[in-house]
Amino acid sequence: MGNEQEAPLPALYNHCVAVYAAMEKKAYPVSVEGLRMLVYEGKFTQLVGGVGLSVPYYTSVRQALMSMGCIRQLRRGGGGALSQWELVRQPTHELWATVEQPKGNARRTTGEVEQAIASVQQVQRDLAQRVSALENQVKELTK
């Protein structure tokens, strides 16, 4: 309740928020075995440029969104083919804190490492559930 201010977030975080929002606007829902996912299909480089960022931001924004568990590549694009990305969750301050690289000689605290591990484990559980649902669907189709 004091005048405490949070440290400003790096510009890269704000770029991630903008790119995710642009993906979300163009995404469409897909349902597989009752599991619903939101899918963006397009050229990631054009998406980055479309939100006013230069193309060199492509790699750092994509890697940051993937590290936070916000997006997952379903199909790689190239040439004329469009890539497909699952939108898993919106970027948040909490997710950013779990993946942000320490500055200088700073080390992550045990709590920060545990939070990052928990985030990765949740993504792993989500993926395992989807794989199981797909395996069940394949089993039903091959009967």
VOTINU-627948 format. One record per residue: y, z, x of N, C-alpha, C in turn. Coordinates in pm, whole numbers, padded with zeros to 5 digits, always signed. Atoms other than C-alpha are relative to their C-alpha. Example, Ala and Ser with C-alpha at 12.3 -4.5 7.8 and 13.67 -1.06 7.14 Angstrom:
# VOTINU-627948
-00119+00000+00089-00450+00780+01230+00120+00000+00090;-00119-00006-00082-00106+00714+01367+00109+00073-00077;
***
This chain:
# VOTINU-627948
-00119+00000+00081+00000+00000+00000+00126+00000+00086;-00116+00001-00087+00229-00018+00302+00050-00142+00019;-00052+00131-00032+00403-00309+00461-00091-00073+00098;+00095+00064-00090+00088-00418+00641-00009-00148-00036;+00012+00143+00021+00071-00791+00687-00124-00049+00071;+00117+00060-00064-00239-00992+00758+00049-00099+00104;-00034+00098-00102-00233-01203+01070-00007-00139-00061;+00006+00135+00056-00154-01564+00990-00128-00071+00044;+00123+00074-00031-00458-01787+00975+00035-00123+00082;-00025+00121-00079-00489-02074+01224+00014-00122-00090;-00021+00124+00076-00380-02418+01109-00134-00065-00036;+00130+00062+00028-00744-02532+01131-00059+00052-00130;+00051-00055+00126-00838-02296+00847+00068-00069-00118;-00073+00065+00109-00565-02445+00627-00041-00146-00014;+00049+00138+00006-00686-02794+00718-00136-00005-00071;+00131-00007+00066-01038-02693+00609+00016+00017-00150;-00025-00022+00143-00905-02568+00275+00046-00130-00066;-00053+00125+00056-00717-02894+00218-00109-00107-00010;+00106+00102+00001-01013-03116+00311-00106+00035-00105;+00098-00040+00100-01256-02914+00097+00052-00029-00141;-00059+00025+00132-01018-02937-00201-00002-00149-00033;+00004+00145+00022-00996-03315-00156-00143-00046-00029;+00141+00033+00026-01377-03336-00142-00038+00040-00142;+00034-00054+00132-01405-03123-00454+00055-00088-00112;-00061+00086+00102-01170-03353-00649-00082-00127-00024;+00075+00125+00011-01394-03653-00579-00151+00023-00015;+00143-00032+00006-01730-03473-00603-00054-00016-00142;+00067+00010+00130-01982-03513-00883-00123+00091+00001;+00115-00090+00006-02257-03280-01005-00132-00077+00004;+00135+00054-00006-02623-03350-00929-00093+00116-00032;+00095-00105+00035-02914-03155-01075-00139-00042+00042;+00136+00024-00046-03256-03134-00911-00082+00124-00034;+00087-00111+00040-03525-02916-01071+00080+00120-00048;-00079-00109+00054-03264-02712-01250+00102+00058+00097;-00100-00044-00098-03067-02655-00930+00116-00099-00003;-00118+00086+00011-02715-02786-00961+00076+00004+00131;-00082+00007-00120-02515-02906-00665+00114-00098-00023;-00117+00086+00006-02178-03070-00620-00004-00087+00124;+00015+00094-00111-02187-03384-00403+00125-00085+00014;-00110+00091-00035-01903-03568-00231-00062-00117+00075;+00048+00120-00067-01973-03925-00127+00121-00079+00046;-00113+00075-00052-01736-04108+00100+00003+00004+00151;-00020+00002-00145-01603-04155+00450+00085+00121+00037;-00067-00125-00036-01509-03819+00599+00128-00027+00077;-00121+00031-00078-01262-03978+00840+00115-00041-00092;-00105+00040+00095-01071-04138+00552+00047+00119-00082;-00036-00121+00075-01079-03809+00363+00099+00084+00080;-00089-00077-00087-00919-03630+00659+00138-00065+00006;-00127+00072+00000-00651-03898+00681+00071+00008-00134;-00056-00005+00135-00601-03880+00305+00074+00129-00032;-00072-00126+00024-00483-03519+00324+00113+00017+00101;-00114-00003-00091-00225-03606+00589-00031+00046+00140;+00038-00041-00136-00421-03512+00900-00034-00124+00082;+00039+00112-00084-00475-03739+01196-00152+00004+00020;+00144+00014-00010-00829-03864+01251-00062+00092+00107;+00062-00092-00096-00884-03649+01566-00036+00137-00058;+00037-00126+00064-00899-03347+01331-00137-00007-00066;+00128+00021+00068-01216-03497+01181-00108+00094+00052;+00110-00078-00058-01456-03324+01421+00019+00149-00020;-00020-00145+00010-01299-02979+01424-00005+00049-00144;+00005-00039+00142-01254-02967+01044-00143-00004-00051;+00140+00014+00046-01608-03093+00978-00085+00113+00057;+00080-00105-00062-01761-02848+01227+00035+00137-00057;-00040-00130+00055-01559-02555+01091-00056+00018-00141;+00053-00009+00137-01659-02632+00729-00151+00020+00002;+00145-00016-00010-02024-02663+00832-00034+00140+00053;+00026-00133-00056-02009-02342+01039+00020+00111-00102;-00024-00100+00105-01870-02151+00742-00102-00011-00112;+00098+00020+00106-02154-02286+00527+00063-00056-00126;-00071+00055+00116-01905-02464+00300-00055-00136-00041;+00053+00133+00028-02057-02812+00328-00130-00020+00077;+00126+00034-00065-02394-02957+00417-00020-00149-00015;+00017+00144+00004-02458-03319+00507-00135-00035-00061;+00122+00045+00065-02713-03484+00279-00045-00136+00054;+00030+00135-00052-02688-03840+00414+00112-00040+00093;-00098+00044-00098-02517-03972+00720+00046-00141-00034;-00056+00132+00023-02286-04267+00671+00012-00075+00130;-00021+00082-00120-02193-04538+00913+00010-00144-00041;-00022+00139+00039-02075-04893+00902+00056-00003-00140;-00045+00007+00139-02041-04970+00533-00058+00111-00087;+00066-00105+00079-02264-04681+00420+00087+00125-00006;-00077-00124+00019-02096-04373+00277-00088+00121+00029;+00075-00124-00020-02199-04025+00381+00002+00081-00129;+00007-00091+00115-02301-03764+00125+00001+00142+00052;-00015-00140-00039-02204-03399+00151-00017+00087-00123;+00008-00100+00106-02309-03107-00063+00113+00100+00022;-00103-00102-00005-02021-02873-00142-00067+00130-00040;+00076-00122+00021-02182-02531-00108+00090+00112-00050;-00094-00106+00039-01886-02292-00130+00136-00029+00062;-00136+00020-00049-01510-02295-00087+00023+00084+00124;-00033-00082-00117-01373-02180+00246+00083+00122-00041;-00073-00123+00028-01247-01822+00236+00039+00066+00132;-00041-00075-00119-01076-01586+00477-00121+00070+00061;+00117-00073-00047-01401-01389+00499-00096-00092+00076;+00088+00095-00069-01609-01695+00589+00061-00042+00134;-00068+00040-00124-01350-01800+00846-00017+00107+00107;+00011-00110-00096-01367-01458+01009-00138+00006+00064;+00135-00006-00055-01742-01497+01058-00025-00108+00104;+00027+00110-00093-01713-01820+01258+00112-00025+00099;-00111+00026-00090-01376-01813+01426-00036+00043+00142;+00031-00028-00139-01413-01828+01801+00098+00103+00055;-00089-00099-00060-01277-01529+01992+00096-00066+00098;-00101+00051-00092-00961-01591+02194-00017+00068+00136;+00003-00057-00134-00965-01539+02570-00129+00074+00029;+00116-00081-00036-01198-01262+02683-00049+00088-00114;+00038-00085+00114-01227-01107+02337-00147-00022-00035;+00140+00006+00043-01579-01030+02218-00006+00037-00147;+00020-00036+00140-01703-01012+01862-00059+00140-00009;+00057-00132+00023-01779-00668+01727-00138-00016-00061;+00133+00002+00060-02128-00580+01611+00009-00035-00147;-00018+00029+00143-02002-00588+01251+00027-00146-00025;-00031+00143+00015-01863-00940+01295-00124-00085+00022;+00124+00074-00028-02190-01061+01445-00097+00016-00116;+00090-00023+00113-02391-00899+01164+00044-00078-00122;-00052+00075+00114-02164-01061+00905-00029-00149+00017;+00029+00141-00025-02207-01402+01069-00148-00028-00021;+00146+00017+00018-02586-01357+01077-00035+00003-00148;+00027-00009+00144-02588-01253+00710+00041-00129-00071;-00047+00125+00061-02389-01565+00620-00100-00112+00027;+00098+00103-00035-02634-01791+00805-00131+00023-00074;+00124-00031+00071-02931-01611+00648+00010-00038-00148;-00018+00039+00140-02784-01669+00299-00013-00150-00016;+00012+00146+00004-02748-02040+00369-00146-00040+00015;+00142+00029-00021-03107-02043+00495-00081+00029-00127;+00071-00032+00125-03232-01870+00176+00030-00105-00107;-00038+00102+00098-03037-02119-00039-00077-00129+00025;+00070+00124-00034-03192-02411+00146-00150+00011-00026;+00143-00020+00025-03542-02264+00127-00031-00011-00149;+00019+00008+00145-03503-02231-00250+00005-00146-00046;-00011+00141+00038-03396-02594-00279-00122-00079+00046;+00119+00069-00051-03684-02715-00060-00119+00033-00089;+00110-00040+00086-03928-02519-00274+00007-00074-00134;-00016+00070+00128-03786-02672-00592-00035-00148+00016;+00033+00141-00023-03813-03022-00443-00150-00018+00021;+00145+00009-00019-04173-02958-00332-00072+00009-00133;+00061-00013+00132-04260-02847-00685+00018-00128-00080;-00026+00124+00073-04099-03160-00826-00092-00111+00051;+00088+00101-00059-04295-03383-00585-00144+00024-00046;+00135-00036+00043-04616-03197-00676-00023-00046-00146;+00010+00041+00140-04550-03262-01047-00005-00151-00013;-00004+00146+00008-04475-03629-00987-00127-00064+00053;+00120+00059-00059-04793-03684-00787-00128+00042-00071;+00121-00039+00077-05029-03531-01045-00057-00117-00071;
***
